[in-house]
């Protein structure tokens, strides 16, 4: 699994240093998005989708320690193709009946001079894998923090190996735009 480069704006660095971001944060599902991209038909046709139901929370301690989670309802996948969406919800992919959520549980966020990385565990279809995700972080004056990331995932790492005639790529990209507001 790989990710895009990270950045962290100066406002976030200053607010982490002075402790003003400390508190409990809630993911704003109405303004957050989790999408997926893959290629099918032997890599020639891109498939894009999104998850309609996104939730989560986070905690920032006065010492700037960050933890939290982002959850998506696996049954809320939408690719603009009802038959494909039903297949993605089936036991051959997300197995939404048995595993209703896809979760990224963040143990901590590492902030360096170059940027930030969220370190935790990604769980898809009941399988967990450690993950370090470079994130871009921005904050506004109205107590909103936004995280953006693009993660390249090999779906076979999570047991999602269905692939009729080798037409579907095992490599997928998950895009995250998470907007957190202070509780």
N, C-alpha and C positions, 0 to 999 in steps of 0.2 A: 504494500500500500504506500502510495506516495501522495504528496500534496503540493499545492502552489506555494510561492514565497509568501512571507508574512511581513506585516508592517504594524506599527503601533504609533498612534499619533501622539504628539507632545502633550496635548491636554490630558490624555489617559495616563501617560507616564507621571505627570505632575500630580494628578488626582490619586493615583495609586500611592505615590510617595507621601502625600500629606494625609492619607487615610480618608479622604472625603468620598471615596467610592464604597467604603465599608457598608455592609448591610445585606439584606435579602433582596434578590432580584427575581422577577417573573418574566418568562418569555412571552412576548406579545405575539400570539399565533396569527392575528389578523395582519400583521406587518412583517412576519417572518416567512421564509420559503425554504423548502428542501426539495431539490430537484435531482433528477438522474439523467444521464446521457449514456448511450451505448450505440454500437453499430451492429446492424444485422445484414442479412443477405451478403455474406462474405465480406463484411466491412465496407460495403458500398452505400448503404442507406442508414442515416443516423436516426435513432429513436430517442425522443426526449419525453420526459414525464415529470410529474411533480407529485408531492403528497399534500393532500388538502387539509389534513389535520396534523398540526405541529404544536407541541407543548414543551415546557421545561421550566427549570429554575436554576438559580445560582446563588452562591454566598461568597462575599468578599469580606475577609476578616480585617480588623484594623491593621494587622501586620501585612496586608496585601496578599494573603493566601486565598486562592480562588478554587472553588469546586462547584459542581452542579451537573445537570444532565439536559439533554435534548432528546425528546421522544417524538417519533412519527407513527401514526397509525398505519400499519402495513396495508390494511384494506382500503386506505384512502388514496392509493396510487391511481394516477390519471395520466394516460398517454394519448388520449383522443381516439382510442380504438377499444371499444367495449370488449371484444373477444380477447384481445391481448391483455387488457386489464384483468379480466376474469382469470386468465391463465397465470398472470403474475401473482394473484391472490391465492392460487391453488397450492396444493402440497408439492408441486414440482418446482415452485419458486419460494415465495415468502411464507406459505402455509399460514395464512392470516387467521384461520380458525384456531390453530394451536398456539400461534405466536403473534398476538395482535399488535405488538409494538416492536419497532426497531429503535434501539437506544444507544446513544453515545453518552456514557457516564464519565465525566471529567473528574479525575483525582486531583489535578493541580494544573496551573498554567505557569509555564516558564517564560519569564520576560528577560530578554537579553538586549544588548545594544543594537542588534539587528532587527529584532521583532519579538513575536510571541508565539508559543506553541501550547496547544491544549493537549494534555497527556491523560489518557484514560483507556476505556474499553468500549469497543463497538460490538453490539450484539444484534445479529440478524438471524432470524429463523432458529433461535435457540442456541446458536454458536457464538462464542465470544472470542474476540481477538484484541490484543493490545494495540493501541493506536496513538501515534503522536501526530498532531495536526497543526501545521503552521497556520496561524489565523491573522487576519488583518482586523485591527480593533480601532474603533473611533467612538467618541463620546460627545454628547451635546450638553448644553447648559441646562437642559430640562430633565436631567437624570435619566438619560437614555444611553445605553451602550449597545453598539452594533458590532457583531462578529461576522466575518466573511471567510469562507474557506472553500477550496475545491480539492476533493480527495479522490485519488485513483484507487479503485478497489478491484481485486480479482475475486469475482463472485464465488469461484470454486472454494476459496478459503472459508466460506460459510455454508458449504454443501449445496450451493445453487448451481448444479452441473447440467441441468437439462439443456440440450443443444442439438436440435433436430438437424441432421446432415451437416453439422459444423457451421451452420448459417449465422449463429449468434456469438458475438464476441464475449469472452470471459472477462474482459477488461471493461470496467464501467467507471464513470465519474459521478460522484455525489457532490452537488453544490449546496452550500448552506449560506443563507443570509438570516442571521438570528438577531432579533431586536429584543433587548432586555430592558425592562423598566423597573425602577425601585418600588418595592412593596410599601 
